[in-house]
C-alpha cells in the first residue's frame, strides 16, 4: 500500500506525540495534526474515496 506524504507525516506525528514532554510543542503537534487531517480529508484516492476514509480502513 502506498501512503501519501500527508498520511506519512500524520502517522509520524501521532507516533511521536505521546512521548512529547514540552507543552508548547504538544500544542503545535495538535495544530499540525488538525491541518494534516483536513488535507487528508481533501485528498481523493484512485478508488474515488477520501484518503481519510481509506486511512481509517487500514
C-alpha positions in Angstrom: 0.0 0.0 0.0 1.3 3.5 -0.9 0.8 6.3 1.6 0.6 9.9 0.7 3.1 12.4 2.1 0.3 13.9 4.3 -0.6 10.5 5.7 3.0 9.6 6.4 3.5 12.9 8.2 0.3 12.4 10.2 1.4 8.9 11.3 4.8 10.1 12.4 3.2 13.0 14.3 0.7 10.7 16.1 3.5 8.3 16.9 5.7 11.0 18.5 3.0 12.9 20.3 2.7 10.7 23.4 6.4 11.0 24.1 6.4 14.8 23.9 7.0 16.4 27.2 7.2 20.0 26.1 3.7 21.6 26.4 4.4 24.2 23.7 5.5 21.5 21.2 2.5 19.4 22.1 0.2 22.3 21.3 2.0 22.6 17.9 1.6 18.9 17.3 -2.2 19.2 17.8 -2.5 22.2 15.5 -0.4 20.4 12.9 -2.4 17.2 13.2 -5.6 19.1 12.6 -4.2 20.7 9.5 -3.0 17.3 8.2 -6.4 15.7 8.9 -8.0 18.5 6.8 -5.6 17.9 4.0 -6.1 14.1 4.2 -9.8 14.6 4.1 -9.5 16.6 0.9 -7.4 14.1 -0.9 -9.1 11.6 -3.1 -7.8 8.0 -3.7 -7.8 6.3 -7.1 -10.8 4.4 -5.8 -12.7 7.7 -5.5 -12.9 7.8 -1.7 -11.2 10.3 0.5 -7.8 9.4 1.8 -9.0 9.9 5.3 -11.7 7.2 4.9 -9.1 4.9 3.3 -6.6 5.6 6.2 -9.3 4.7 8.7 -9.9 1.4 7.0 -6.3 0.3 7.2 
